[in-house]
Amino acid sequence: MSNEHGSLIKNPKQLIIMVFASFFVPLIVILLLMVFVNNGKRGDSSGTTEQLIKPVGQLNFKDASAPSEPQAGGQATK
């Protein structure tokens, strides 16, 4: 049998280098992508924070146990 498809890692030093590279290379790529995406959003313009956190809607609650008012033209029935 030929040894053409052997392991690329031949000693413990290469193993340690590959473990660190497989962790840090994707981490660096992700950080660079985050910087690239957030590049246009970093500004000290006033009012942007208020626009980002402003409420979308407002809820108005009504008391369900409040007595109902009599309707016009009729009497309230018991």
C-alpha positions in Angstrom: 0.0 0.0 0.0 1.1 3.5 -0.7 1.3 6.2 1.9 -0.2 8.9 -0.3 -3.2 9.6 1.8 -1.4 9.8 5.1 -2.1 12.2 8.0 -1.1 15.8 7.5 -0.3 16.1 11.2 3.0 14.2 11.9 4.0 15.4 15.4 2.3 17.0 18.6 3.6 20.5 17.7 1.6 20.4 14.4 -1.4 19.1 16.3 -1.3 22.0 18.8 -0.9 24.6 15.9 -3.9 23.1 14.1 -6.1 23.2 17.2 -5.3 26.8 17.8 -5.7 27.7 14.1 -9.0 26.0 13.9 -10.3 28.0 16.8 -8.7 31.4 16.1 -9.1 31.7 12.4 -12.9 31.5 12.4 -13.0 33.8 15.4 -11.0 36.4 13.6 -13.1 36.1 10.4 -16.3 36.6 12.5 -14.9 39.6 14.2 -13.8 41.2 10.9 -17.3 40.6 9.5 -18.8 42.3 12.5 -16.6 45.3 12.0 -17.5 45.4 8.3 -21.3 45.2 9.0 -21.2 47.8 11.8 -18.9 50.2 10.0 -21.7 52.5 8.8 -23.7 52.4 12.0 -21.1 53.9 14.3 -21.9 57.6 14.5 -22.5 60.2 17.2 -25.7 61.5 15.7 -28.1 62.7 18.4 -31.6 61.2 18.4 -30.8 57.8 16.9 -31.0 56.0 20.2 -34.5 57.4 20.8 -35.6 56.4 17.4 -34.2 52.8 17.9 -36.0 52.3 21.2 -39.2 54.2 20.6 -42.4 52.2 21.3 -44.2 50.7 18.3 -47.7 50.9 19.8 -49.6 51.7 22.9 -52.1 49.6 24.9 -55.1 51.3 26.5 -56.7 49.1 29.2 -60.4 49.6 30.1 -61.8 48.5 33.4 -64.1 45.5 32.6 -66.0 45.8 35.9 -67.1 49.4 35.4 -70.9 49.8 35.4 -72.3 50.3 31.9 -74.2 53.5 31.2 -77.8 53.2 30.1 -78.4 53.3 26.4 -80.3 56.2 24.9 -84.0 55.4 24.2 -84.4 52.4 26.4 -84.2 51.3 30.0 -81.5 49.0 31.4 -82.9 45.5 31.9 -82.2 43.4 35.0 
